[in-house]
Amino acid sequence: MKRFSMVTMSIMLLIWLLPTTAKTYRWVDENGVTIYSQSPPPSGEATVIKPPPKPAAAPDEIMKDLKRRQAAMDEANKKKSETAAEKELKAKNEETKKKNCAIARKNLELVKDHPRSRIKQEDGSYKTLSPEERQAEIDKNTKYIEKYCN
């Protein structure tokens, strides 16, 4: 008896799990009205309409994929904006280097060409450089040129 009920339950479960094969028919009646029905028309002339295809993936999987793609796009946009910011910073740094190079060249030229020139001090007074101070200024500006004029 137990075996019979198990077989019966298995068959019922299989029948229940089988997809339904209901067809949908479309036809136009004598008054020109389009009719959709699950039973064929009396005349027998009808078009069988196929059901829409099932989704390729479960909605949860689609949402996970969508979120993964969105995260990848956000990351790419972030890298793109960081790259743009880095380029802008690099351009500013290059411009600053050019300005510093020009200033160092000008200062070196002034110190070399005008040995008795005066330099303005922090307190607003002027001072004539001694030969040692002049050489120190020449060395300092030469280092700045090496640093900024490459």
C-alpha positions as CSV (number, residue, x, y, z in Angstrom):
1,M,0.0,0.0,0.0
2,K,2.8,2.3,0.9
3,R,4.5,1.7,-2.5
4,F,1.2,2.4,-4.4
5,S,0.7,5.7,-2.6
6,M,4.3,6.7,-3.3
7,V,4.0,5.9,-7.0
8,T,0.6,7.8,-7.1
9,M,2.1,10.8,-5.4
10,S,5.1,10.8,-7.8
11,I,2.9,10.6,-10.9
12,M,0.7,13.4,-9.5
13,L,3.7,15.6,-8.8
14,L,5.1,15.0,-12.3
15,I,1.8,15.9,-13.8
16,W,1.5,19.0,-11.7
17,L,5.1,20.1,-12.6
18,L,4.6,19.6,-16.4
19,P,4.2,22.9,-18.2
20,T,0.7,23.7,-19.4
21,T,0.2,23.5,-23.2
22,A,-2.7,25.9,-23.5
23,K,-2.9,27.5,-26.9
24,T,-4.2,31.0,-27.7
25,Y,-6.1,31.5,-30.9
26,R,-6.7,34.7,-32.8
27,W,-9.3,35.1,-35.5
28,V,-11.6,37.7,-37.0
29,D,-15.4,37.0,-36.9
30,E,-17.9,37.9,-39.6
31,N,-18.4,41.5,-38.1
32,G,-14.7,42.2,-38.4
33,V,-13.9,42.0,-34.7
34,T,-10.6,40.4,-33.7
35,I,-11.1,37.7,-31.1
36,Y,-8.5,36.1,-28.8
37,S,-9.5,32.8,-27.2
38,Q,-8.1,29.6,-25.8
39,S,-10.6,27.5,-27.8
40,P,-10.5,27.4,-31.6
41,P,-13.2,29.1,-33.6
42,P,-16.2,27.1,-35.0
43,S,-14.9,27.7,-38.5
44,G,-11.5,26.3,-37.7
45,E,-9.6,29.1,-39.4
46,A,-7.4,30.8,-36.7
47,T,-3.9,31.8,-36.0
48,V,-2.1,30.2,-33.1
49,I,-0.3,32.8,-31.0
50,K,2.9,31.7,-29.3
51,P,3.4,32.7,-25.7
52,P,6.2,35.2,-24.9
53,P,9.5,33.6,-24.0
54,K,10.4,33.1,-20.4
55,P,13.0,35.4,-18.9
56,A,16.6,34.3,-19.5
57,A,17.5,34.7,-15.8
58,A,15.8,35.2,-12.5
59,P,15.0,38.8,-11.5
60,D,17.4,38.5,-8.5
61,E,20.2,37.5,-10.9
62,I,19.4,40.3,-13.2
63,M,19.5,42.9,-10.4
64,K,22.8,41.5,-9.1
65,D,24.3,41.7,-12.6
66,L,22.9,45.2,-13.0
67,K,24.4,46.3,-9.7
68,R,27.8,44.8,-10.6
69,R,27.8,46.6,-13.9
70,Q,26.8,49.9,-12.2
71,A,29.7,49.5,-9.7
72,A,32.1,48.8,-12.6
73,M,30.9,51.9,-14.4
74,D,31.2,54.0,-11.3
75,E,34.7,52.8,-10.7
76,A,35.6,53.5,-14.4
77,N,34.1,57.1,-14.1
78,K,36.0,57.6,-10.8
79,K,39.3,56.6,-12.4
80,K,38.5,58.8,-15.4
81,S,37.9,61.8,-13.2
82,E,41.0,61.0,-11.1
83,T,43.0,60.9,-14.3
84,A,41.6,64.2,-15.4
85,A,42.5,65.7,-12.0
86,E,46.0,64.2,-12.1
87,K,46.5,65.7,-15.6
88,E,45.3,69.1,-14.4
89,L,47.6,68.9,-11.3
90,K,50.5,67.8,-13.5
91,A,49.9,70.8,-15.9
92,K,49.8,73.2,-12.9
93,N,53.1,71.7,-11.6
94,E,54.7,72.0,-15.0
95,E,53.7,75.7,-15.2
96,T,55.0,76.3,-11.7
97,K,58.3,74.6,-12.7
98,K,58.6,76.9,-15.7
99,K,58.0,80.0,-13.6
100,N,60.5,78.9,-11.0
101,C,63.0,78.1,-13.8
102,A,62.6,81.6,-15.3
103,I,63.0,83.2,-11.8
104,A,66.1,81.2,-11.0
105,R,67.7,82.0,-14.4
106,K,66.9,85.7,-13.9
107,N,68.3,85.7,-10.4
108,L,71.5,84.0,-11.5
109,E,71.9,86.4,-14.3
110,L,71.5,89.4,-11.9
111,V,73.9,88.0,-9.4
112,K,76.6,87.1,-12.0
113,D,76.3,90.2,-14.2
114,H,76.0,92.8,-11.4
115,P,78.5,92.0,-8.7
116,R,77.8,95.2,-6.7
117,S,74.0,94.9,-6.9
118,R,72.0,95.3,-3.7
119,I,69.5,92.8,-2.4
120,K,66.4,93.8,-0.5
121,Q,66.3,92.4,3.0
122,E,63.2,91.2,4.9
123,D,63.1,94.5,7.0
124,G,63.0,96.6,3.8
125,S,66.6,97.7,3.9
126,Y,69.1,97.0,1.1
127,K,72.4,95.1,1.4
128,T,75.4,94.7,-0.9
129,L,76.6,91.1,-1.1
130,S,80.1,90.1,0.0
131,P,82.0,87.9,-2.5
132,E,81.2,84.8,-0.3
133,E,77.5,85.7,-0.2
134,R,77.5,86.3,-3.9
135,Q,79.0,82.9,-4.6
136,A,76.4,81.3,-2.3
137,E,73.6,83.0,-4.3
138,I,75.2,81.8,-7.5
139,D,75.4,78.2,-6.2
140,K,71.8,78.4,-4.8
141,N,70.4,79.7,-8.1
142,T,72.4,77.1,-10.1
143,K,70.8,74.3,-8.0
144,Y,67.3,75.8,-8.6
145,I,68.0,75.8,-12.3
146,E,69.0,72.2,-12.2
147,K,65.9,71.4,-10.2
148,Y,63.3,73.4,-12.2
149,C,64.7,73.7,-15.7
150,N,64.6,70.0,-16.9
